[in-house]
Amino acid sequence: MIKLKNSALMRDRCLINGEWISASDGREIEVDNPASGKIIARVPSLTGSEAETAIAAAKAALPGWSRLAAKDRTAILRRWFTLIVENADDLAALMTAEQGKPLAEAKGEALYAASFVEWFAEEAKRVYGETVPAPGTDKRIIVMKQPIGVCAAITPWNFPAAMITRKAAPALAAGCTMIVKPAEQTPLTALALGVLAEQAGIPAGVLQVITGDAKEIGGVLTASDTVRKLSFTGSTEVGRILMAQSAPTIKKLSLELGGNAPFIVFDDADLDAAVEGALASKYRNAGQTCVCSNRIYVQSGVYDAFAEKLVARVAALEVGEGHQPGVTIGPLIDASAVEKVEDHIADALAKGAKLLIGGQRHALGATFYQPTVLAQATQQMKIAREETFGPVAPLFRFETEEEVIAMANDTEFGLAAYFYTENVRRTWRVAEALEYGMVGHNSGLISNEVAPFGGVKQSGLGREGSHHGIDEYLEIKYLCSVIA
Ligand code: ADP
């Protein structure tokens, strides 16, 4: 059992139209703790017909919600924010139990998730239109922004709370209604957010949480003409499927897909800061974030020193079950995640990489893996081409700025990139040359609610967070009024 202060947050039913329901055929999904493999809960395995019910409820709730004064939506969202903060310890306990991340990181995520609700509660009041000087004196031109309508979100397991609020908060702030389909691995956090939304006074049908068969529910949500917008965070592969499925209804899409982040350390970097940045960016969530650095490029003048310092810091990481005090790396999400890590390491070693630390499953067993550093990585290795999504840092040596920019951009992905330099001219050159949606300069952590999060190339479409984030849920309407 997961110990919670507020046991009402533990739900084994889905939220549809203000009711907490089970699957009509009684089918369930088992939720396990990745640290132990033990089943910790069962949630409904809903099907397409229940997704249809949710769509109808979202449609019915839309007029009431969208016509509320923005200030009233702000007040309700603000209550949701406060409740998330007040229940952050319980949300963290749920996340650690179903996802594995260390408790301190999970608490950080709960507050990060809350920050999107606070931000968009405020932004609800700032959906400004425009007046445009007309080409003739007889006309007035007005541009207004209106909620797009019924929205759906399909979210991943690596951030069970934040990926939901980053989508639901702007949608609701804009006046849209939303159906959330969380990842099957982490439904408990999503359902707890639904409980808090209900307590905050978010009306029935405005925010619904449905768990179940991803393909079937995804098929219904994308095929529906009522659902005008889909926001998805997950793999590029599934993003492509959802984009294709959304084509017949010309649905508006936000896609936050895979990354293959380069982390570049120039000779003139503050080396200790670069090591700390690499550590934070690589090993957070055991390497399971789409903005985790995947390729660490180090200029030859500081390569050996950087490698030595990084290995010393990695050796001090504490692997273990996320509720244990002091643990900094939890388990990977499942067996196939471990297999991918093993495959990438084996491929790299076969192609000439050198193991500096780690490289084995952890003695704790299950899906625990040793934090690993590899030297002498090259662009030909799988680890350079594909997202590893695990605690493995491959170090690549480079000589010139030009060479490293070419290597960094040599990928179909374009989500996050990082570089460390103390040279101001180089800072601008490199920041502008990197083909990425987000760039960290002298920083390994770049995500926050005030900045636009999103990628270019095959890393996705659209931006989340920031004042741009709400635009994803708005349509522009232009009114031409002839007054003469
Ligand atoms: P990951 O590989 O990180 O698990 P996925 O892209 O497979 O990422 O999953 C992200 C989300 O997409 C999850 O909520 C999952 O249930 C959902 N999903 C996976 N496959 C499909 C699909 N064919 N249609 C709709 N949703 C899907």
Boltz pocket constraint, residues with backbone or C-beta under 6 A from the ligand:
constraints:
  - pocket:
      binder: B
      contacts: [[A, 154], [A, 155], [A, 156], [A, 157], [A, 181], [A, 182], [A, 183], [A, 184], [A, 212], [A, 214], [A, 215], [A, 216], [A, 217], [A, 218], [A, 219], [A, 233], [A, 234], [A, 235], [A, 236], [A, 238], [A, 239], [A, 241], [A, 242]]
      max_distance: 6.0
